[in-house]
């Protein structure tokens, strides 16, 4: 899947700005055109992950020419396509096998139990929230 991006050319004193018209509020910048495109890919990935975690739907990419016609404010900007891995949108549950020291597994299970969650649910929540749990007192 490829999302169209509009890139405002940079100068010696300003960065290249990037807007992703299909994803409201998704933008980035870079000191060079290449860096701006890399940053755009990272911004799109972060935007999609937050939307999925929040239960929001992900807009499909619009045709590039339709966006160019709908956004005269980007006149003179460079248009490009940024590839997004469709696997990041895949909500299929997958069974995994991990190896942990027994003492760590016991700690994990204790934290999950105290949180009222299954081991899998607890690990998933910690990964989504992007933080380590605070040990209960």
One Martini backbone bead per residue (centre of mass of N, CA, C, O) as a GRO file, in nm:
protein
  137
    1UNK     BB    1   0.100   0.034   0.020
    2UNK     BB    2   0.033   0.386  -0.085
    3UNK     BB    3   0.107   0.710   0.028
    4UNK     BB    4   0.044   1.023  -0.026
    5UNK     BB    5   0.267   1.306  -0.052
    6UNK     BB    6   0.346   1.637   0.058
    7UNK     BB    7   0.626   1.850  -0.042
    8UNK     BB    8   0.804   2.102   0.102
    9UNK     BB    9   1.043   2.283   0.010
   10UNK     BB   10   1.355   2.348   0.098
   11UNK     BB   11   1.627   2.514   0.250
   12UNK     BB   12   1.904   2.633   0.408
   13UNK     BB   13   1.686   2.711   0.669
   14UNK     BB   14   1.477   2.483   0.584
   15UNK     BB   15   1.274   2.234   0.589
   16UNK     BB   16   1.118   1.957   0.476
   17UNK     BB   17   0.781   1.929   0.427
   18UNK     BB   18   0.518   1.698   0.545
   19UNK     BB   19   0.209   1.568   0.405
   20UNK     BB   20  -0.084   1.356   0.487
   21UNK     BB   21  -0.393   1.384   0.360
   22UNK     BB   22  -0.529   1.098   0.458
   23UNK     BB   23  -0.392   1.183   0.752
   24UNK     BB   24  -0.490   1.348   1.001
   25UNK     BB   25  -0.203   1.514   1.133
   26UNK     BB   26   0.008   1.404   0.928
   27UNK     BB   27   0.356   1.477   0.981
   28UNK     BB   28   0.678   1.610   0.858
   29UNK     BB   29   1.048   1.617   0.842
   30UNK     BB   30   1.352   1.736   0.662
   31UNK     BB   31   1.669   1.833   0.546
   32UNK     BB   32   1.590   1.635   0.320
   33UNK     BB   33   1.422   1.462   0.097
   34UNK     BB   34   1.495   1.182   0.202
   35UNK     BB   35   1.437   1.240   0.501
   36UNK     BB   36   1.141   1.319   0.464
   37UNK     BB   37   1.048   1.038   0.359
   38UNK     BB   38   1.134   0.875   0.606
   39UNK     BB   39   0.966   1.038   0.811
   40UNK     BB   40   0.695   0.978   0.678
   41UNK     BB   41   0.693   0.675   0.728
   42UNK     BB   42   0.705   0.701   1.039
   43UNK     BB   43   0.447   0.872   1.071
   44UNK     BB   44   0.250   0.672   0.948
   45UNK     BB   45   0.302   0.439   1.138
   46UNK     BB   46   0.225   0.589   1.398
   47UNK     BB   47  -0.061   0.670   1.315
   48UNK     BB   48  -0.171   0.384   1.269
   49UNK     BB   49  -0.113   0.266   1.549
   50UNK     BB   50  -0.288   0.464   1.709
   51UNK     BB   51  -0.553   0.408   1.564
   52UNK     BB   52  -0.573   0.110   1.628
   53UNK     BB   53  -0.548   0.138   1.943
   54UNK     BB   54  -0.823   0.335   1.928
   55UNK     BB   55  -1.031   0.205   1.706
   56UNK     BB   56  -0.968   0.318   1.434
   57UNK     BB   57  -0.983   0.392   1.116
   58UNK     BB   58  -0.822   0.335   0.801
   59UNK     BB   59  -0.742   0.508   0.546
   60UNK     BB   60  -0.733   0.501   0.226
   61UNK     BB   61  -0.565   0.561  -0.036
   62UNK     BB   62  -0.543   0.805  -0.258
   63UNK     BB   63  -0.532   0.934  -0.543
   64UNK     BB   64  -0.302   1.150  -0.646
   65UNK     BB   65  -0.471   1.327  -0.845
   66UNK     BB   66  -0.702   1.385  -0.646
   67UNK     BB   67  -0.528   1.541  -0.441
   68UNK     BB   68  -0.418   1.759  -0.625
   69UNK     BB   69  -0.705   1.874  -0.691
   70UNK     BB   70  -0.797   1.912  -0.372
   71UNK     BB   71  -0.491   2.073  -0.319
   72UNK     BB   72  -0.395   2.390  -0.389
   73UNK     BB   73  -0.199   2.447  -0.137
   74UNK     BB   74   0.029   2.246  -0.294
   75UNK     BB   75   0.147   2.433  -0.480
   76UNK     BB   76   0.483   2.341  -0.567
   77UNK     BB   77   0.488   2.074  -0.463
   78UNK     BB   78   0.591   1.757  -0.384
   79UNK     BB   79   0.509   1.439  -0.503
   80UNK     BB   80   0.454   1.122  -0.330
   81UNK     BB   81   0.527   0.781  -0.238
   82UNK     BB   82   0.453   0.575   0.049
   83UNK     BB   83   0.541   0.283   0.184
   84UNK     BB   84   0.324   0.036   0.338
   85UNK     BB   85   0.297  -0.221   0.549
   86UNK     BB   86   0.022  -0.427   0.566
   87UNK     BB   87   0.097  -0.589   0.830
   88UNK     BB   88   0.033  -0.346   1.031
   89UNK     BB   89  -0.296  -0.414   0.985
   90UNK     BB   90  -0.279  -0.691   1.120
   91UNK     BB   91  -0.514  -0.867   1.353
   92UNK     BB   92  -0.400  -1.136   1.365
   93UNK     BB   93  -0.372  -1.400   1.556
   94UNK     BB   94  -0.057  -1.510   1.707
   95UNK     BB   95   0.137  -1.768   1.780
   96UNK     BB   96   0.396  -1.778   2.032
   97UNK     BB   97   0.744  -1.842   2.116
   98UNK     BB   98   0.897  -1.808   2.433
   99UNK     BB   99   1.191  -1.728   2.630
  100UNK     BB  100   1.216  -1.763   2.990
  101UNK     BB  101   1.285  -1.721   3.285
  102UNK     BB  102   1.116  -1.844   3.544
  103UNK     BB  103   1.122  -1.586   3.724
  104UNK     BB  104   0.999  -1.402   3.501
  105UNK     BB  105   0.738  -1.557   3.457
  106UNK     BB  106   0.631  -1.524   3.745
  107UNK     BB  107   0.624  -1.217   3.737
  108UNK     BB  108   0.437  -1.189   3.496
  109UNK     BB  109   0.196  -1.348   3.615
  110UNK     BB  110   0.158  -1.167   3.860
  111UNK     BB  111   0.099  -0.904   3.710
  112UNK     BB  112  -0.142  -1.010   3.548
  113UNK     BB  113  -0.319  -1.092   3.786
  114UNK     BB  114  -0.328  -0.806   3.922
  115UNK     BB  115  -0.460  -0.689   3.644
  116UNK     BB  116  -0.671  -0.905   3.527
  117UNK     BB  117  -0.493  -1.083   3.326
  118UNK     BB  118  -0.350  -1.226   3.087
  119UNK     BB  119  -0.054  -1.283   2.963
  120UNK     BB  120  -0.111  -1.190   2.674
  121UNK     BB  121  -0.266  -0.930   2.743
  122UNK     BB  122  -0.039  -0.797   2.904
  123UNK     BB  123   0.177  -0.789   2.684
  124UNK     BB  124   0.011  -0.630   2.478
  125UNK     BB  125  -0.037  -0.377   2.649
  126UNK     BB  126   0.260  -0.303   2.694
  127UNK     BB  127   0.326  -0.267   2.393
  128UNK     BB  128   0.113  -0.049   2.328
  129UNK     BB  129   0.200   0.153   2.561
  130UNK     BB  130   0.525   0.154   2.583
  131UNK     BB  131   0.558   0.023   2.880
  132UNK     BB  132   0.643  -0.045   3.187
  133UNK     BB  133   0.555  -0.178   3.462
  134UNK     BB  134   0.442  -0.121   3.777
  135UNK     BB  135   0.515  -0.232   4.068
  136UNK     BB  136   0.352  -0.356   4.309
  137UNK     BB  137   0.322  -0.307   4.662
   0.00000   0.00000   0.00000
